[in-house]
Amino acid sequence: MRVLGVDPGLTRCGVGVVEGLPGRQLTMLGVGVVRTPPGDDLGPRLLAVERGLEEWLDRYSPELVAVERVFAQHNVRTVMGTAQASAVAVLCATRRGIPVTLHTPSEVKAAVTGSGRADKAQVTTMVTRLLRLDAPPKPADAADALALAICHIWRGGTTNRLTAAIRAHESGKWHSGGGGRSQGRGELREAEDVAEQDPPEQQAVAPRAAYGRVPGWSRSSSRP
C-alpha cells in the first residue's frame, strides 16, 4: 500500500509518501513541503498548492491519500487557509479517482506514538524511528505528513479491506454462476477475521510496544 500524507497549509503544505502494510516494516519514498509566498493573493497561492500536489501525485502514483482533518482554531485566518489547502488536496486526489481519507490530529498522534496528546517533537521522534530515517524530517509539516501516511496504513488498512469485501459481496461481484456458492462470503469472512485479529486500536499502540516508551510520555500524562 502506497499512501500520500498531506498536512494541509497555505504557506507550508507538508507532503510525505510511505509504502507498507499493517504490521510490516514501512518505507519512506519521499517527503517535502509545498510552499507559497504569504504576501501573494489567495488565488495564485491555491493554484501553486494544486500544482505542487499534482507533481507529487505524478511522481509517486499513490493508491490512497490521507489528509489531516481541519478543526476550528482561535485564529480564523489560519484555519481558513488550512481548510482551503485541504480542499485542494482532496480535489487533486478525487479528480484522479484516488480514495481520500481524513484523519484527526489526535488519531494520528495515537497511531504513531500511542498517545493522542503527544506533542510535535514526540511525533517527529517516532516517525524517525518507525521509518528508520537517519535524521528527523524537517520542517514539522513534513513529519506530520509522514505521520498521516503511517496512521492510514496502520489504522485504515484492515478497515479498507473489510469495506471493499462488503461492497463487492453486496454487489454480487464475487457470486459464482450456476447456483454455486458465493465466493464473496469466503472473502468477506477472511476480511472480518483480519479485522478482528488486528483491529485499529491494537495497531495504534503497536509503536510503543515495539520501540519503547515515547520520550516525554508517561501513562499518568495521558490521563485527563
N, CA, C and O of each residue as an XYZ file, in Angstrom:
896
protein
N       0.843     -1.187      0.000
C       0.000      0.000      0.000
C       0.884      1.244      0.000
O       1.787      1.380      0.826
N       0.614      2.137     -0.928
C       1.384      3.379     -1.015
C       0.452      4.549     -0.717
O      -0.556      4.741     -1.397
N       0.796      5.326      0.304
C      -0.078      6.403      0.769
C       0.653      7.740      0.735
O       1.797      7.852      1.174
N      -0.029      8.745      0.207
C       0.470     10.117      0.250
C      -0.217     10.826      1.408
O      -1.438     10.984      1.412
N       0.570     11.251      2.387
C       0.029     12.014      3.501
C       0.159     13.496      3.211
O       1.188     13.951      2.711
N      -0.892     14.253      3.527
C      -0.892     15.697      3.277
C      -1.263     16.427      4.559
O      -2.365     16.266      5.085
N      -0.325     17.235      5.056
C      -0.585     18.110      6.198
C      -0.898     19.485      5.618
O       0.021     20.252      5.331
N      -2.187     19.813      5.437
C      -2.560     20.998      4.667
C      -2.149     22.308      5.318
O      -2.193     22.461      6.539
N      -1.751     23.236      4.481
C      -1.381     24.568      4.924
C      -1.193     25.442      3.708
O      -0.784     24.960      2.651
N      -1.482     26.708      3.840
C      -1.381     27.604      2.693
C       0.051     28.095      2.498
O       0.512     28.221      1.364
N       0.751     28.371      3.587
C       2.150     28.799      3.485
C       3.075     27.599      3.331
O       3.991     27.617      2.509
N       2.835     26.549      4.128
C       3.602     25.304      4.033
C       2.629     24.136      4.056
O       1.904     23.944      5.032
N       2.614     23.367      2.996
C       1.765     22.177      2.905
C       2.680     20.956      2.912
O       3.363     20.673      1.927
N       2.685     20.237      4.032
C       3.568     19.083      4.151
C       3.075     17.904      3.330
O       1.876     17.630      3.281
N       4.001     17.207      2.687
C       3.664     16.023      1.891
C       4.678     14.918      2.182
O       5.873     15.178      2.322
N       4.188     13.691      2.271
C       5.074     12.561      2.515
C       4.465     11.285      1.972
O       3.260     11.065      2.098
N       5.281     10.450      1.374
C       4.812      9.196      0.785
C       5.438      8.028      1.541
O       6.657      7.947      1.690
N       4.581      7.128      2.014
C       5.028      5.949      2.755
C       4.421      4.711      2.118
O       3.268      4.716      1.688
N       5.214      3.654      2.066
C       4.747      2.394      1.487
C       4.891      1.292      2.521
O       5.893      1.229      3.234
N       3.889      0.422      2.605
C       3.950     -0.678      3.553
C       2.583     -1.272      3.797
O       1.606     -0.916      3.137
N       2.522     -2.190      4.762
C       1.286     -2.862      5.134
C       1.181     -2.897      6.652
O       2.196     -2.787      7.339
N      -0.031     -3.048      7.191
C      -0.179     -3.138      8.644
C       0.660     -4.277      9.216
O       0.602     -5.405      8.728
N       1.434     -3.976     10.245
C       2.261     -4.988     10.874
C       3.577     -5.263     10.176
O       4.353     -6.101     10.635
N       3.845     -4.576      9.072
C       5.094     -4.771      8.326
C       5.966     -3.518      8.418
O       5.508     -2.452      8.832
N       7.232     -3.671      8.024
C       8.135     -2.539      8.021
C       7.678     -1.507      6.989
O       7.315     -1.858      5.866
N       7.701     -0.247      7.376
C       7.286      0.836      6.497
C       8.502      1.483      5.846
O       9.594      1.498      6.415
N       8.295      2.019      4.640
C       9.383      2.658      3.904
C       8.953      4.038      3.432
O       7.891      4.193      2.829
N       9.781      5.036      3.709
C       9.513      6.374      3.203
C      10.041      6.486      1.779
O      11.203      6.179      1.513
N       9.184      6.924      0.873
C       9.588      7.096     -0.519
C       9.921      8.546     -0.845
O      10.710      8.822     -1.748
N       9.319      9.461     -0.109
C       9.588     10.871     -0.362
C       8.931     11.740      0.683
O       7.910     11.366      1.260
N       9.514     12.905      0.932
C       8.941     13.844      1.897
C       9.362     15.254      1.505
O      10.459     15.463      0.988
N       8.484     16.215      1.754
C       8.810     17.587      1.395
C       7.697     18.537      1.789
O       6.782     18.177      2.530
N       7.791     19.752      1.283
C       6.814     20.792      1.599
C       6.513     21.592      0.339
O       7.425     21.970     -0.396
N       5.241     21.847      0.095
C       4.821     22.741     -0.979
C       4.632     24.119     -0.349
O       3.800     24.279      0.545
N       5.385     25.103     -0.800
C       5.360     26.436     -0.191
C       4.726     27.465     -1.123
O       4.810     27.362     -2.347
N       4.084     28.468     -0.502
C       3.565     29.610     -1.257
C       3.910     30.887     -0.500
O       3.925     30.874      0.731
N       4.185     31.983     -1.192
C       4.532     33.251     -0.531
C       3.337     33.827      0.224
O       2.263     33.982     -0.357
N       3.502     34.148      1.506
C       2.389     34.686      2.310
C       1.812     35.982      1.753
O       0.638     36.278      1.974
N       2.619     36.758      1.037
C       2.150     38.046      0.544
C       1.352     37.984     -0.740
O       0.770     38.990     -1.147
N       1.307     36.830     -1.393
C       0.578     36.706     -2.660
C      -0.927     36.635     -2.424
O      -1.384     36.368     -1.313
N      -1.688     36.877     -3.489
C      -3.142     36.762     -3.413
C      -3.548     35.304     -3.226
O      -2.779     34.390     -3.523
N      -4.764     35.101     -2.730
C      -5.237     33.757     -2.418
C      -5.279     32.854     -3.645
O      -4.828     31.710     -3.586
N      -5.815     33.355     -4.756
C      -5.957     32.529     -5.953
C      -4.650     31.914     -6.425
O      -4.568     30.696     -6.581
N      -3.621     32.731     -6.658
C      -2.334     32.176     -7.089
C      -1.724     31.205     -6.079
O      -1.046     30.253     -6.466
N      -1.959     31.441     -4.796
C      -1.398     30.545     -3.780
C      -2.069     29.173     -3.838
O      -1.396     28.146     -3.752
N      -3.387     29.158     -3.984
C      -4.092     27.881     -4.095
C      -3.685     27.144     -5.364
O      -3.567     25.919     -5.372
N      -3.473     27.898     -6.430
C      -3.029     27.290     -7.680
C      -1.640     26.679     -7.519
O      -1.354     25.617     -8.071
N      -0.773     27.358     -6.756
C       0.571     26.832     -6.511
C       0.514     25.550     -5.687
O       1.277     24.616     -5.935
N      -0.388     25.502     -4.706
C      -0.555     24.284     -3.910
C      -1.034     23.142     -4.801
O      -0.549     22.015     -4.698
N      -1.989     23.445     -5.673
C      -2.502     22.418     -6.578
C      -1.397     21.871     -7.474
O      -1.260     20.657     -7.626
N      -0.619     22.752     -8.059
C       0.459     22.309     -8.946
C       1.483     21.471     -8.198
O       1.972     20.462     -8.706
N       1.801     21.905     -6.983
C       2.765     21.149     -6.195
C       2.264     19.754     -5.865
O       3.013     18.784     -5.977
N       1.005     19.643     -5.461
C       0.439     18.335     -5.133
C       0.319     17.455     -6.374
O       0.529     16.244     -6.305
N      -0.015     18.062     -7.496
C      -0.105     17.292     -8.740
C       1.252     16.687     -9.100
O       1.317     15.566     -9.605
N       2.324     17.418     -8.845
C       3.663     16.893     -9.116
C       3.956     15.674     -8.252
O       4.544     14.700     -8.722
N       3.543     15.730     -6.985
C       3.758     14.587     -6.096
C       2.916     13.392     -6.524
O       3.376     12.252     -6.460
N       1.700     13.644     -6.954
C       0.840     12.555     -7.421
C       1.405     11.929     -8.693
O       1.352     10.711     -8.866
N       1.942     12.753     -9.574
C       2.550     12.238    -10.809
C       3.789     11.403    -10.502
O       4.005     10.349    -11.101
N       4.593     11.881     -9.568
C       5.879     11.243     -9.291
C       5.733      9.909     -8.568
O       6.464      8.962     -8.858
N       4.785      9.828     -7.620
C       4.726      8.637     -6.771
C       3.498      7.754     -6.993
O       3.467      6.627     -6.498
N       2.504      8.221     -7.709
C       1.298      7.430     -8.013
C       0.763      6.693     -6.783
O       0.706      5.463     -6.787
N       0.374      7.411     -5.740
C      -0.127      6.747     -4.529
C      -1.471      6.063     -4.770
O      -2.251      6.470     -5.632
N      -1.719      5.021     -3.994
C      -3.003      4.324     -4.071
C      -4.062      5.012     -3.226
O      -5.258      4.905     -3.497
N      -3.606      5.723     -2.195
C      -4.510      6.398     -1.268
C      -3.899      7.729     -0.845
O      -2.682      7.910     -0.881
N      -4.762      8.651     -0.447
C      -4.304      9.943      0.061
C      -4.929     10.169      1.433
O      -6.143     10.048      1.598
N      -4.096     10.497      2.411
C      -4.560     10.774      3.773
C      -4.328     12.247      4.075
O      -3.206     12.742      3.962
N      -5.388     12.944      4.457
C      -5.320     14.382      4.721
C      -5.752     14.644      6.157
O      -6.687     14.017      6.655
N      -5.070     15.571      6.818
C      -5.458     15.899      8.191
C      -6.787     16.635      8.199
O      -6.993     17.579      7.437
N      -7.687     16.193      9.070
C      -8.988     16.847      9.204
C      -8.810     18.186      9.913
O      -8.142     18.268     10.943
N      -9.407     19.224      9.357
C      -9.239     20.575      9.884
C     -10.235     20.836     11.005
O     -11.426     20.554     10.876
N      -9.721     21.384     12.116
C     -10.568     21.771     13.236
C     -10.505     23.280     13.424
O      -9.507     23.915     13.084
N     -11.577     23.849     13.966
C     -11.623     25.289     14.208
C     -10.578     25.684     15.242
O     -10.366     24.978     16.228
N      -9.937     26.806     15.007
C      -8.945     27.337     15.925
C      -9.310     28.778     16.269
O     -10.233     29.356     15.695
N      -8.566     29.344     17.217
C      -8.831     30.731     17.593
C      -8.471     31.675     16.450
O      -9.126     32.699     16.254
N      -7.433     31.328     15.698
C      -7.009     32.158     14.577
C      -7.817     31.760     13.341
O      -7.471     30.803     12.648
N      -8.890     32.497     13.071
C      -9.787     32.159     11.967
C      -9.063     32.228     10.631
O      -9.305     31.404      9.750
N      -8.182     33.197     10.477
C      -7.464     33.347      9.213
C      -6.604     32.121      8.922
O      -6.536     31.653      7.786
N      -5.950     31.608      9.964
C      -5.100     30.430      9.788
C      -5.920     29.200      9.427
O      -5.556     28.456      8.517
N      -7.026     28.982     10.135
C      -7.833     27.795      9.879
C      -8.491     27.868      8.508
O      -8.709     26.832      7.880
N      -8.810     29.058      8.033
C      -9.389     29.201      6.702
C      -8.379     28.781      5.636
O      -8.721     28.061      4.698
N      -7.140     29.233      5.786
C      -6.109     28.851      4.827
C      -5.851     27.357      4.841
O      -5.651     26.743      3.793
N      -5.855     26.768      6.042
C      -5.648     25.325      6.163
C      -6.783     24.556      5.499
O      -6.549     23.568      4.803
N      -8.016     25.014      5.717
C      -9.178     24.351      5.118
C      -9.148     24.456      3.598
O      -9.508     23.509      2.900
N      -8.721     25.603      3.088
C      -8.657     25.784      1.636
C      -7.600     24.873      1.018
O      -7.828     24.280     -0.037
N      -6.444     24.759      1.672
C      -5.400     23.864      1.173
C      -5.849     22.410      1.254
O      -5.532     21.606      0.378
N      -6.590     22.077      2.312
C      -7.121     20.722      2.456
C      -8.073     20.389      1.317
O      -8.038     19.287      0.770
N      -8.922     21.349      0.962
C      -9.870     21.135     -0.133
C      -9.140     20.902     -1.455
O      -9.568     20.088     -2.273
N      -8.039     21.621     -1.658
C      -7.254     21.436     -2.881
C      -6.690     20.015     -2.940
O      -6.707     19.381     -3.994
N      -6.192     19.520     -1.806
C      -5.637     18.164     -1.759
C      -6.705     17.122     -2.073
O      -6.467     16.184     -2.834
N      -7.883     17.296     -1.481
C      -8.983     16.358     -1.733
C      -9.388     16.408     -3.201
O      -9.646     15.373     -3.814
N      -9.443     17.607     -3.760
C      -9.820     17.775     -5.161
C      -8.824     17.089     -6.099
O      -9.221     16.379     -7.022
N      -7.530     17.305     -5.856
C      -6.499     16.722     -6.723
C      -6.591     15.196     -6.738
O      -6.496     14.572     -7.795
N      -6.775     14.602     -5.562
C      -6.849     13.144     -5.480
C      -8.135     12.619     -6.108
O      -8.110     11.644     -6.860
N      -9.253     13.262     -5.801
C     -10.545     12.800     -6.308
C     -10.616     12.897     -7.825
O     -11.216     12.040     -8.475
N     -10.019     13.917     -8.382
C     -10.006     14.082     -9.835
C      -9.314     12.908    -10.522
O      -9.624     12.585    -11.669
N      -8.381     12.276     -9.823
C      -7.667     11.122    -10.374
C      -8.299      9.794     -9.965
O      -7.816      8.729    -10.348
N      -9.368      9.859     -9.195
C     -10.008      8.634     -8.742
C      -9.288      7.962     -7.596
O      -9.475      6.768     -7.361
N      -8.457      8.718     -6.870
C      -7.716      8.164     -5.737
C      -8.531      8.368     -4.459
O      -8.936      9.494     -4.170
N      -8.780      7.312     -3.691
C      -9.547      7.454     -2.445
C      -8.851      8.392     -1.461
O      -7.626      8.392     -1.342
N      -9.652      9.188     -0.761
C      -9.131     10.140      0.223
C      -9.752      9.848      1.586
O     -10.956      9.615      1.692
N      -8.925      9.864      2.621
C      -9.404      9.683      3.990
C      -8.897     10.833      4.846
O      -7.741     11.240      4.733
N      -9.771     11.357      5.706
C      -9.393     12.425      6.627
C      -9.147     11.831      8.011
O      -9.949     11.037      8.504
N      -8.040     12.217      8.628
C      -7.699     11.741      9.968
C      -7.541     12.932     10.903
O      -6.953     13.946     10.528
N      -8.063     12.811     12.115
C      -7.929     13.885     13.093
C      -6.507     13.904     13.649
O      -5.828     12.877     13.633
N      -6.048     15.053     14.138
C      -4.705     15.126     14.729
C      -4.506     14.136     15.874
O      -3.457     13.497     15.961
N      -5.503     14.001     16.753
C      -5.356     13.079     17.883
C      -5.304     11.630     17.406
O      -4.615     10.805     18.006
N      -6.021     11.317     16.341
C      -5.988      9.965     15.777
C      -4.597      9.643     15.245
O      -4.086      8.541     15.444
N      -3.993     10.610     14.571
C      -2.649     10.414     14.026
C      -1.629     10.255     15.150
O      -0.771      9.374     15.094
N      -1.724     11.104     16.163
C      -0.790     11.024     17.291
C      -0.894      9.676     17.996
O       0.119      9.072     18.348
N      -2.130      9.209     18.200
C      -2.323      7.929     18.877
C      -1.765      6.776     18.054
O      -1.182      5.842     18.603
N      -1.942      6.841     16.741
C      -1.462      5.763     15.881
C       0.056      5.692     15.857
O       0.631      4.604     15.816
N       0.705      6.848     15.884
C       2.162      6.887     15.737
C       2.898      6.778     17.065
O       3.940      6.126     17.141
N       2.369      7.409     18.119
C       3.084      7.434     19.398
C       2.426      6.610     20.488
O       3.074      6.266     21.476
N       1.139      6.286     20.327
C       0.420      5.586     21.379
C      -0.324      6.527     22.300
O      -1.052      6.078     23.185
N      -0.153      7.841     22.105
C      -0.844      8.834     22.928
C      -1.439      9.909     22.036
O      -0.738     10.516     21.226
N      -2.746     10.142     22.190
C      -3.407     11.178     21.404
C      -3.040     12.580     21.823
O      -3.453     13.547     21.184
N      -2.249     12.708     22.915
C      -1.846     14.025     23.405
C      -0.363     14.304     23.170
O       0.187     15.252     23.730
N       0.270     13.500     22.360
C       1.698     13.699     22.088
C       1.930     15.046     21.412
O       1.074     15.536     20.676
N       3.102     15.641     21.668
C       3.413     16.909     21.012
C       4.151     16.639     19.705
O       4.436     15.492     19.363
N       4.454     17.717     18.982
C       5.079     17.571     17.664
C       6.453     16.911     17.746
O       6.826     16.135     16.867
N       7.198     17.218     18.794
C       8.528     16.630     18.940
C       8.438     15.113     19.111
O       9.249     14.374     18.552
N       7.459     14.652     19.878
C       7.286     13.217     20.093
C       6.846     12.521     18.807
O       7.295     11.415     18.507
N       5.965     13.177     18.050
C       5.525     12.613     16.772
C       6.710     12.490     15.817
O       6.887     11.461     15.164
N       7.516     13.541     15.742
C       8.680     13.523     14.850
C       9.659     12.427     15.251
O      10.219     11.747     14.392
N       9.866     12.255     16.560
C      10.781     11.218     17.045
C      10.319      9.831     16.623
O      11.124      9.022     16.162
N       9.028      9.551     16.777
C       8.514      8.233     16.427
C       8.487      8.015     14.922
O       8.741      6.904     14.457
N       8.183      9.056     14.154
C       8.217      8.938     12.695
C       9.624      8.579     12.240
O       9.806      7.735     11.362
N      10.619      9.226     12.845
C      12.015      8.955     12.500
C      12.385      7.508     12.810
O      13.078      6.861     12.024
N      11.927      7.002     13.949
C      12.229      5.620     14.336
C      11.498      4.611     13.457
O      12.090      3.644     12.976
N      10.211      4.847     13.258
C       9.396      3.885     12.513
C       9.849      3.741     11.067
O       9.782      2.655     10.491
N      10.310      4.839     10.486
C      10.750      4.804      9.090
C      12.259      4.596      8.972
O      12.805      4.563      7.869
N      12.927      4.455     10.121
C      14.379      4.219     10.164
C      15.142      5.283      9.378
O      15.986      4.973      8.537
N      14.827      6.531      9.668
C      15.469      7.646      8.980
C      16.762      8.031      9.688
O      16.884      7.872     10.903
N      17.709      8.530      8.935
C      18.983      8.954      9.513
C      18.845     10.241     10.313
O      19.601     10.478     11.256
N      17.872     11.078      9.933
C      17.660     12.349     10.623
C      16.169     12.661     10.628
O      15.443     12.225      9.734
N      15.704     13.411     11.624
C      14.283     13.767     11.683
C      13.878     14.601     10.472
O      14.622     15.495     10.070
N      12.722     14.328      9.887
C      12.258     15.132      8.750
C      11.900     16.541      9.202
O      11.266     16.722     10.241
N      12.305     17.533      8.426
C      12.023     18.928      8.741
C      11.465     19.616      7.504
O      11.808     19.255      6.379
N      10.585     20.630      7.720
C      10.052     21.117      8.995
C       9.006     20.169      9.571
O       8.810     19.064      9.066
N       8.335     20.612     10.637
C       7.348     19.763     11.310
C       6.213     19.372     10.377
O       5.621     18.305     10.539
N       5.900     20.226      9.399
C       4.821     19.915      8.458
C       5.136     18.641      7.673
O       4.242     17.844      7.388
N       6.405     18.457      7.328
C       6.817     17.266      6.589
C       6.685     16.020      7.457
O       6.216     14.981      6.993
N       7.102     16.127      8.723
C       6.984     14.995      9.644
C       5.516     14.639      9.871
O       5.164     13.462      9.948
N       4.664     15.656      9.978
C       3.232     15.411     10.178
C       2.622     14.702      8.972
O       1.739     13.858      9.129
N       3.085     15.040      7.777
C       2.574     14.385      6.569
C       2.934     12.898      6.575
O       2.110     12.057      6.214
N       4.155     12.576      6.982
C       4.562     11.172      7.081
C       3.748     10.453      8.151
O       3.366      9.296      7.978
N       3.486     11.145      9.259
C       2.684     10.550     10.331
C       1.275     10.234      9.835
O       0.704      9.209     10.206
N       0.718     11.096      9.008
C      -0.606     10.850      8.435
C      -0.604      9.589      7.576
O      -1.521      8.772      7.653
N       0.431      9.441      6.762
C       0.525      8.257      5.903
C       0.667      6.989      6.738
O       0.033      5.975      6.447
N       1.503      7.048      7.782
C       1.683      5.896      8.667
C       0.364      5.541      9.349
O      -0.020      4.373      9.417
N      -0.319      6.563      9.849
C      -1.602      6.352     10.516
C      -2.580      5.640      9.600
O      -3.269      4.711     10.019
N      -2.640      6.075      8.354
C      -3.616      5.468      7.446
C      -3.264      4.019      7.123
O      -4.151      3.171      7.031
N      -1.995      3.738      6.955
C      -1.594      2.354      6.665
C      -1.947      1.445      7.831
O      -2.472      0.350      7.626
N      -1.667      1.885      9.048
C      -1.910      1.045     10.217
C      -3.377      0.974     10.603
O      -3.880     -0.101     10.930
N      -4.073      2.111     10.570
C      -5.451      2.136     11.055
C      -6.467      1.941      9.939
O      -7.590      1.503     10.190
N      -6.082      2.261      8.713
C      -7.043      2.168      7.627
C      -6.932      0.916      6.793
O      -7.833      0.620      6.008
N      -5.836      0.161      6.942
C      -5.615     -0.999      6.088
C      -6.691     -2.056      6.190
O      -7.314     -2.410      5.189
N      -6.918     -2.567      7.397
C      -7.918     -3.623      7.560
C      -9.325     -3.088      7.356
O     -10.197     -3.801      6.860
N      -9.550     -1.828      7.739
C     -10.877     -1.240      7.546
C     -11.213     -1.138      6.066
O     -12.330     -1.455      5.656
N     -10.243     -0.694      5.258
C     -10.477     -0.578      3.819
C     -10.743     -1.943      3.193
O     -11.599     -2.077      2.319
N     -10.006     -2.954      3.647
C     -10.173     -4.287      3.092
C     -11.553     -4.846      3.416
O     -12.201     -5.454      2.565
N     -11.996     -4.636      4.649
C     -13.309     -5.116      5.058
C     -14.411     -4.399      4.288
O     -15.368     -5.027      3.837
N     -14.275     -3.078      4.138
C     -15.277     -2.304      3.405
C     -15.371     -2.753      1.956
O     -16.467     -2.895      1.414
N     -14.209     -2.978      1.325
C     -14.201     -3.420     -0.067
C     -14.858     -4.785     -0.214
O     -15.587     -5.027     -1.176
N     -14.597     -5.680      0.745
C     -15.190     -7.015      0.687
C     -16.701     -6.952      0.834
O     -17.429     -7.664      0.141
N     -17.175     -6.095      1.742
C     -18.620     -5.952      1.951
C     -19.293     -5.409      0.701
O     -20.336     -5.910      0.282
N     -18.689     -4.374      0.101
C     -19.283     -3.781     -1.095
C     -19.319     -4.775     -2.251
O     -20.315     -4.871     -2.968
N     -18.224     -5.513     -2.424
C     -18.173     -6.479     -3.516
C     -19.189     -7.594     -3.296
O     -19.818     -8.065     -4.243
N     -19.346     -8.012     -2.045
C     -20.305     -9.071     -1.734
C     -21.735     -8.602     -1.988
O     -22.547     -9.332     -2.555
N     -22.033     -7.366     -1.561
C     -23.385     -6.844     -1.733
C     -23.732     -6.628     -3.200
O     -24.888     -6.769     -3.600
N     -22.717     -6.282     -4.005
C     -22.971     -6.044     -5.424
C     -23.027     -7.337     -6.225
O     -23.373     -7.322     -7.406
N     -22.683     -8.471     -5.582
C     -22.701     -9.752     -6.274
C     -21.513     -9.964     -7.181
O     -21.533    -10.839     -8.046
N     -20.461     -9.154     -6.986
C     -19.287     -9.222     -7.862
C     -18.615    -10.577     -7.803
O     -18.103    -11.056     -8.814
N     -18.606    -11.213     -6.619
C     -17.893    -12.474     -6.460
C     -18.824    -13.689     -6.541
O     -18.384    -14.818     -6.321
N     -20.088    -13.470     -6.850
C     -21.021    -14.591     -6.855
C     -20.768    -15.472     -8.066
O     -20.770    -14.987     -9.198
N     -20.550    -16.755     -7.841
C     -20.271    -17.673     -8.940
C     -21.562    -18.064     -9.624
O     -22.614    -18.116     -8.985
N     -21.496    -18.338    -10.910
C     -22.683    -18.677    -11.679
C     -23.142    -20.096    -11.419
O     -22.471    -20.864    -10.731
N     -24.320    -20.445    -11.990
C     -24.819    -21.807    -11.912
C     -25.309    -22.205    -10.545
O     -25.371    -23.395    -10.237
N     -25.662    -21.237     -9.710
C     -26.221    -21.582     -8.408
C     -25.195    -22.062     -7.416
O     -25.558    -22.596     -6.368
N     -23.880    -21.883     -7.724
C     -22.840    -22.320     -6.801
C     -22.740    -21.406     -5.605
O     -23.459    -20.412     -5.499
N     -21.833    -21.757     -4.699
C     -21.646    -20.941     -3.503
C     -21.019    -19.610     -3.869
O     -20.237    -19.516     -4.816
N     -21.362    -18.601     -3.125
C     -20.817    -17.269     -3.365
C     -19.399    -17.190     -2.826
O     -19.155    -17.395     -1.637
N     -18.474    -16.889     -3.720
C     -17.086    -16.734     -3.302
C     -16.941    -15.521     -2.395
O     -16.044    -15.465     -1.554
N     -17.838    -14.547     -2.576
C     -17.765    -13.328     -1.786
C     -17.886    -13.587     -0.302
O     -17.285    -12.875      0.502
N     -18.672    -14.618      0.084
C     -18.828    -14.898      1.505
C     -17.503    -15.314      2.124
O     -17.182    -14.930      3.249
N     -16.737    -16.104      1.378
C     -15.436    -16.522      1.888
C     -14.493    -15.348      2.030
O     -13.780    -15.235      3.027
N     -14.483    -14.457      1.020
C     -13.620    -13.280      1.075
C     -14.052    -12.359      2.210
O     -13.218    -11.786      2.911
N     -15.371    -12.224      2.384
C     -15.880    -11.369      3.445
C     -15.485    -11.907      4.810
O     -15.075    -11.147      5.687
N     -15.608    -13.224      4.991
C     -15.246    -13.837      6.267
C     -13.758    -13.653      6.552
O     -13.357    -13.404      7.688
N     -12.946    -13.779      5.500
C     -11.499    -13.608      5.668
C     -11.173    -12.184      6.089
O     -10.342    -11.962      6.970
N     -11.836    -11.214      5.451
C     -11.592     -9.816      5.799
C     -12.034     -9.530      7.227
O     -11.368     -8.789      7.951
N     -13.165    -10.121      7.634
C     -13.636     -9.924      9.000
C     -12.654    -10.516     10.003
O     -12.409     -9.934     11.059
N     -12.089    -11.685      9.667
C     -11.115    -12.315     10.554
C      -9.896    -11.428     10.738
O      -9.382    -11.285     11.848
N      -9.429    -10.824      9.629
C      -8.267     -9.942      9.707
C      -8.567     -8.753     10.598
O      -7.744     -8.361     11.425
N      -9.757     -8.178     10.425
C     -10.124     -7.011     11.225
C     -10.226     -7.359     12.700
O      -9.862     -6.555     13.558
N     -10.731     -8.577     13.004
C     -10.862     -8.986     14.396
C      -9.506     -9.258     15.030
O      -9.295     -8.957     16.205
N      -8.582     -9.829     14.252
C      -7.277    -10.181     14.788
C      -6.389     -8.965     14.979
O      -5.562     -8.940     15.891
N      -6.548     -7.962     14.136
C      -5.657     -6.808     14.184
C      -6.457     -5.519     14.059
O      -6.311     -4.798     13.072
N      -7.308     -5.215     15.054
C      -8.152     -4.027     14.975
C      -7.331     -2.761     15.056
O      -6.193     -2.793     15.524
N      -7.899     -1.619     14.597
C      -7.176     -0.347     14.624
C      -6.665      0.015     16.005
O      -5.593      0.609     16.129
N      -7.426     -0.338     17.066
C      -6.987      0.031     18.402
C      -5.669     -0.640     18.756
O      -4.824     -0.036     19.417
N      -5.483     -1.905     18.314
C      -4.228     -2.595     18.590
C      -3.105     -2.012     17.755
O      -1.975     -1.885     18.227
N      -3.414     -1.654     16.511
C      -2.394     -1.072     15.655
C      -1.920      0.253     16.229
O      -0.749      0.608     16.097
N      -2.833      0.987     16.870
C      -2.490      2.316     17.360
C      -1.446      2.265     18.462
O      -0.638      3.186     18.579
N      -1.441      1.209     19.275
C      -0.495      1.143     20.379
C       0.729      0.316     20.030
O       1.630      0.173     20.857
N       0.780     -0.232     18.822
C       1.898     -1.080     18.432
C       3.248     -0.383     18.506
O       4.213     -1.007     18.946
N       3.369      0.895     18.094
C       4.682      1.533     18.116
C       5.312      1.558     19.497
O       6.517      1.339     19.621
N       4.523      1.820     20.546
C       5.101      1.925     21.868
C       5.625      0.575     22.338
O       6.651      0.495     23.013
N       4.903     -0.492     21.969
C       5.333     -1.818     22.386
C       6.587     -2.247     21.640
O       7.441     -2.939     22.193
N       6.694     -1.830     20.376
C       7.801     -2.286     19.547
C       9.059     -1.450     19.734
O      10.171     -1.958     19.594
N       8.889     -0.175     20.048
C      10.045      0.711     20.059
C      10.328      1.339     21.416
O      11.244      2.152     21.546
N       9.552      0.970     22.426
C       9.801      1.522     23.744
C       8.994      2.774     23.985
O       8.225      3.211     23.129
N       9.175      3.341     25.145
C       8.377      4.497     25.547
C       8.743      5.723     24.725
O       9.909      5.959     24.408
N       7.723      6.492     24.391
C       7.940      7.734     23.662
C       8.582      8.741     24.601
O       8.126      8.892     25.735
N       9.641      9.444     24.159
C      10.296     10.419     25.030
C       9.310     11.454     25.548
O       8.569     12.059     24.774
N       9.304     11.653     26.865
C       8.436     12.657     27.459
C       7.030     12.184     27.728
O       6.205     12.949     28.229
N       6.733     10.911     27.399
C       5.372     10.404     27.586
C       5.328      9.476     28.779
O       6.243      8.680     28.988
N       4.272      9.574     29.560
C       4.063      8.654     30.671
C       2.592      8.334     30.754
O       1.759      9.080     30.238
N       2.262      7.225     31.401
C       0.868      6.822     31.499
C       0.041      7.878     32.227
O      -1.106      8.138     31.864
N       0.630      8.482     33.255
C      -0.117      9.483     34.012
C      -0.406     10.714     33.181
O      -1.426     11.374     33.379
N       0.511     11.040     32.222
C       0.304     12.240     31.413
C      -0.810     12.070     30.420
O      -1.317     13.058     29.889
N      -1.215     10.820     30.148
C      -2.277     10.585     29.172
C      -3.651     10.650     29.801
O      -4.663     10.624     29.100
N      -3.694     10.737     31.159
C      -4.989     10.797     31.828
C      -5.541     12.211     31.771
O      -4.782     13.179     31.808
N      -6.883     12.338     31.680
C      -7.474     13.683     31.636
C      -7.271     14.436     32.941
O      -7.708     15.580     33.068
